[in-house]
């Protein structure tokens, strides 16, 4: 089971700054489409190993990569509180 965290980082979006949490895994084998500009991360919360597959619409380019720390204060996502 995965806990998936999403936050809209697109300044021109009407949902800018909004956070969302999804749970996916064996009981919820979801495919999640994450648009450009939406920050995302995940945490395995099940008792067994998880498999996550990223599929992109173009070849990987390190210049496109952006990293945000899991505990970045401007996002303030509480990984424990959201764990249900």
PyMOL commands that set and color helices and strands:
alter all, ss='L'
color gray80, all
select helices_A, chain A and resi 62-64
alter helices_A, ss='H'
color red, helices_A
select strands_A, chain A and resi 2-8+19-24+38-44
alter strands_A, ss='S'
color yellow, strands_A
deselect
rebuild
show_as cartoon
